[in-house]
């Protein structure tokens, strides 16, 4: 599994950017004898934060161009990608858990009303969104600046039975392409998710850290066009649009979890400081 995932990391811009970052920082920490020791020393929350930065660079910046010509067959790149894949598939990186946190106000808990966006997008309208909790107790949205304390000083702790949820897990490129093949919305030559169709089959869609890195257009299939100043167009092209706009590990609830309980929880964030 890790070998396949490692190959996917080497064939997407977010994956390459993360590999490049790990290579750079491992070189600054000679106290770690091998790359796996170093990658295992980085917490899941810190890794998710770095992934968020790579996605931002891919979508809105031009830093991704630095890895356009990465030698993906070099021994150091292959070794690092294997080490990252090993961590991504370890139990500590599983982000499908309960409780999760919802950020924003919940005056009344209502059933989601799912609709597609136009132009089509990997995001959707009408979902109930929650953020998973990392091993240190932080949740993905609060830790990485997705919570706006001016809108709501609180977050909501959502408890549910993970085994009772029909959830589509997006951990690999294949997971995402399978979902889009089963529920397609074609826009030009590219497939996007048809969210009302997905909602008829699934209760929720969960994108993990590895999904954010791998469920993207493959560089080998979708060459970068130099006229695009950022990677946004690239992220929305090829056979399947990518999930880069999800930004951090998240769950989009297409229907509310059965027998869930919701509790108000403080964020610990001050107004004016969201990450």
C-alpha positions as CSV (number, residue, x, y, z in Angstrom):
1,X,0.0,0.0,0.0
2,X,2.7,2.5,1.0
3,X,4.6,1.9,-2.3
4,X,1.5,2.7,-4.4
5,X,0.8,5.8,-2.3
6,X,4.4,6.9,-2.5
7,X,4.2,6.7,-6.3
8,X,1.0,8.9,-6.2
9,X,2.9,11.4,-4.0
10,X,5.6,11.7,-6.6
11,X,3.1,12.4,-9.4
12,X,1.1,15.3,-8.0
13,X,2.2,18.8,-7.3
14,X,1.1,18.8,-3.6
15,X,2.9,15.5,-3.1
16,X,6.1,16.7,-4.7
17,X,6.0,19.9,-2.6
18,X,5.7,17.9,0.6
19,X,8.5,15.6,-0.4
20,X,10.7,18.6,-1.2
21,X,9.9,20.2,2.2
22,X,10.7,17.0,4.1
23,X,14.0,16.6,2.2
24,X,14.9,20.2,3.1
25,X,14.1,19.9,6.7
26,X,15.6,16.4,7.2
27,X,18.9,17.9,5.9
28,X,18.6,20.5,8.7
29,X,18.2,17.8,11.3
30,X,21.2,15.5,11.1
31,X,20.3,14.0,14.6
32,X,17.8,11.8,12.8
33,X,19.7,8.9,11.3
34,X,17.2,8.1,8.6
35,X,14.3,9.7,6.8
36,X,11.7,7.5,8.4
37,X,12.8,8.5,11.9
38,X,12.4,12.1,10.8
39,X,9.0,11.8,9.2
40,X,7.7,9.9,12.2
41,X,8.9,12.8,14.4
42,X,6.5,15.3,12.7
43,X,3.1,15.3,14.3
44,X,0.0,14.7,12.2
45,X,-1.2,18.2,13.0
46,X,2.1,19.7,11.8
47,X,2.0,17.5,8.7
48,X,-1.5,18.7,7.9
49,X,-0.4,22.3,8.3
50,X,2.4,21.7,5.8
51,X,0.0,20.1,3.4
52,X,-2.3,23.1,3.7
53,X,0.6,25.3,2.8
54,X,1.5,23.1,-0.2
55,X,-2.1,23.3,-1.4
56,X,-2.1,27.1,-1.1
57,X,1.1,27.3,-3.1
58,X,-0.3,25.0,-5.7
59,X,-3.7,26.8,-6.1
60,X,-2.7,30.4,-5.7
61,X,1.0,30.8,-5.9
62,X,3.8,29.7,-8.2
63,X,6.0,27.7,-5.7
64,X,4.8,24.5,-7.2
65,X,6.9,25.3,-10.3
66,X,10.0,24.6,-8.2
67,X,9.1,20.8,-8.3
68,X,8.0,20.7,-11.9
69,X,11.3,19.0,-12.9
70,X,11.8,17.0,-9.7
71,X,13.8,13.8,-10.4
72,X,11.2,11.4,-9.1
73,X,13.4,8.4,-9.8
74,X,16.2,9.6,-7.6
75,X,16.9,7.4,-4.6
76,X,16.5,10.2,-2.1
77,X,13.1,11.3,-3.5
78,X,11.8,7.7,-3.7
79,X,13.1,7.0,-0.1
80,X,11.4,10.1,1.2
81,X,8.1,9.4,-0.6
82,X,8.1,5.9,0.9
83,X,8.7,7.3,4.4
84,X,5.9,9.8,4.1
85,X,3.6,7.1,2.7
86,X,4.4,4.9,5.7
87,X,3.4,7.7,8.1
88,X,0.3,8.5,6.1
89,X,-0.9,4.9,6.3
90,X,-0.1,4.6,10.1
91,X,-2.9,4.5,12.7
92,X,-2.0,8.0,14.0
93,X,-2.9,9.6,10.6
94,X,-6.4,8.2,10.5
95,X,-8.7,11.2,10.7
96,X,-12.0,9.4,10.5
97,X,-12.9,9.7,14.2
98,X,-15.4,10.8,16.7
99,X,-15.9,13.4,18.0
100,X,-15.2,15.9,15.3
101,X,-15.7,19.7,15.5
102,X,-18.0,22.0,13.6
103,X,-17.1,25.7,13.4
104,X,-19.7,28.3,13.1
105,X,-23.1,28.9,14.7
106,X,-25.8,26.2,15.0
107,X,-29.0,27.9,15.9
108,X,-30.9,24.8,14.8
109,X,-29.4,21.5,13.6
110,X,-31.1,20.9,10.2
111,X,-30.7,18.3,7.5
112,X,-28.2,19.3,4.9
113,X,-29.6,20.5,1.5
114,X,-27.0,19.3,-1.0
115,X,-26.4,21.2,-4.2
116,X,-23.6,21.4,-6.8
117,X,-21.7,24.6,-7.4
118,X,-21.4,26.3,-10.7
119,X,-18.9,26.2,-12.3
120,X,-18.6,22.6,-10.9
121,X,-16.2,22.1,-8.0
122,X,-14.8,19.5,-5.7
123,X,-16.6,21.6,-3.0
124,X,-20.4,21.6,-2.5
125,X,-23.2,23.7,-1.2
126,X,-25.4,22.8,1.8
127,X,-23.2,20.3,3.6
128,X,-22.7,20.1,7.3
129,X,-18.9,20.3,7.8
130,X,-16.8,18.9,10.6
131,X,-13.1,18.8,11.3
132,X,-11.3,15.7,12.6
133,X,-9.2,15.7,15.8
134,X,-5.5,15.0,15.8
135,X,-3.6,12.9,18.3
136,X,-2.8,16.0,20.5
137,X,-6.4,17.0,20.8
138,X,-6.4,19.9,18.3
139,X,-8.9,19.9,15.4
140,X,-7.9,20.5,11.8
141,X,-9.8,23.7,11.3
142,X,-8.8,25.5,14.6
143,X,-5.2,24.4,14.3
144,X,-4.8,25.7,10.7
145,X,-6.7,29.0,10.7
146,X,-10.0,27.8,9.2
147,X,-12.0,29.0,12.3
148,X,-13.2,32.6,12.4
149,X,-13.7,33.6,16.0
150,X,-15.4,36.8,14.9
151,X,-18.3,34.8,13.5
152,X,-18.4,32.5,16.5
153,X,-16.3,32.2,19.6
154,X,-17.3,28.6,20.0
155,X,-17.0,25.4,18.1
156,X,-19.3,22.4,18.4
157,X,-18.2,18.9,19.4
158,X,-20.1,16.4,17.3
159,X,-20.3,12.8,18.7
160,X,-21.4,10.0,16.4
161,X,-20.8,6.3,15.8
162,X,-18.2,6.1,12.9
163,X,-19.1,2.5,12.2
164,X,-22.8,3.4,11.6
165,X,-22.0,6.0,8.9
166,X,-21.9,5.3,5.2
167,X,-18.8,7.3,4.5
168,X,-16.8,7.6,1.2
169,X,-13.2,7.7,2.3
170,X,-10.9,9.7,0.0
171,X,-7.4,8.5,0.9
172,X,-6.0,7.9,-2.6
173,X,-6.4,9.0,-6.2
174,X,-8.3,5.8,-6.9
175,X,-10.8,6.5,-4.1
176,X,-11.6,9.9,-5.7
177,X,-11.7,8.7,-9.3
178,X,-14.0,5.8,-8.2
179,X,-16.4,8.3,-6.6
180,X,-16.5,10.6,-9.6
181,X,-16.9,7.7,-12.0
182,X,-19.9,6.5,-10.0
183,X,-21.4,10.1,-9.6
184,X,-20.0,12.1,-12.6
185,X,-20.6,15.7,-13.6
186,X,-18.7,16.4,-16.8
187,X,-17.5,19.9,-17.4
188,X,-15.5,20.1,-20.6
189,X,-13.1,17.1,-20.6
190,X,-13.0,16.9,-16.8
191,X,-15.2,14.9,-14.3
192,X,-16.4,16.7,-11.2
193,X,-18.5,15.2,-8.4
194,X,-22.3,15.3,-8.8
195,X,-23.0,16.0,-5.1
196,X,-26.8,15.3,-5.1
197,X,-26.1,11.9,-6.7
198,X,-23.4,11.2,-4.1
199,X,-25.8,12.2,-1.3
200,X,-28.3,9.6,-2.5
201,X,-25.7,6.9,-1.8
202,X,-23.5,8.2,1.0
203,X,-24.0,9.8,4.4
204,X,-20.7,11.6,4.3
205,X,-17.4,12.1,2.4
206,X,-14.2,12.3,4.3
207,X,-10.9,13.6,2.8
208,X,-7.8,12.6,4.8
209,X,-4.3,14.0,4.7
210,X,-3.2,11.5,2.1
211,X,-6.4,12.2,0.1
212,X,-5.5,15.9,0.0
213,X,-2.1,15.0,-1.5
214,X,-3.0,12.3,-3.9
215,X,-6.6,13.0,-5.1
216,X,-5.2,15.5,-7.6
217,X,-4.4,15.6,-11.3
218,X,-1.4,13.5,-12.1
219,X,1.5,15.4,-13.6
220,X,2.2,12.4,-15.9
221,X,-1.3,12.6,-17.3
222,X,-1.9,16.4,-17.1
223,X,1.2,18.4,-18.1
224,X,1.4,21.8,-16.7
225,X,0.7,24.6,-19.2
226,X,3.2,27.5,-18.7
227,X,0.6,30.1,-19.4
228,X,-1.1,29.4,-16.1
229,X,0.5,31.7,-13.5
230,X,-0.8,29.5,-10.6
231,X,-1.7,25.9,-10.5
232,X,-5.5,26.5,-10.1
233,X,-6.3,25.7,-13.7
234,X,-4.2,22.5,-13.5
235,X,-6.0,21.4,-10.3
236,X,-9.3,21.6,-12.2
237,X,-8.2,19.8,-15.4
238,X,-7.4,16.4,-16.7
239,X,-9.7,13.3,-16.4
240,X,-10.6,14.2,-12.8
241,X,-10.7,17.5,-10.9
242,X,-8.7,17.5,-7.7
243,X,-9.6,18.1,-4.1
244,X,-7.1,20.8,-3.3
245,X,-9.9,23.3,-2.4
246,X,-10.8,21.2,0.7
247,X,-7.5,22.6,2.2
248,X,-7.4,20.5,5.4
249,X,-8.7,17.0,6.4
250,X,-12.5,17.4,6.7
251,X,-15.9,15.6,6.6
252,X,-18.7,16.9,4.4
253,X,-21.9,15.5,5.9
254,X,-24.6,14.9,3.3
255,X,-27.0,13.8,5.9
256,X,-26.7,14.2,9.7
257,X,-25.2,11.3,11.6
258,X,-27.8,9.2,13.3
259,X,-28.1,9.6,17.1
260,X,-25.4,12.3,17.1
261,X,-24.9,14.6,20.1
262,X,-23.6,18.1,19.8
263,X,-21.9,20.1,22.6
264,X,-20.6,23.6,22.7
265,X,-16.8,23.7,23.2
266,X,-14.5,26.7,23.6
267,X,-11.9,27.1,20.9
268,X,-9.2,28.8,23.0
269,X,-8.7,31.2,20.1
270,X,-8.8,35.0,20.7
271,X,-10.8,37.3,18.4
272,X,-8.5,38.6,15.8
273,X,-6.3,35.5,15.9
274,X,-7.4,32.6,13.8
275,X,-4.2,30.8,13.1
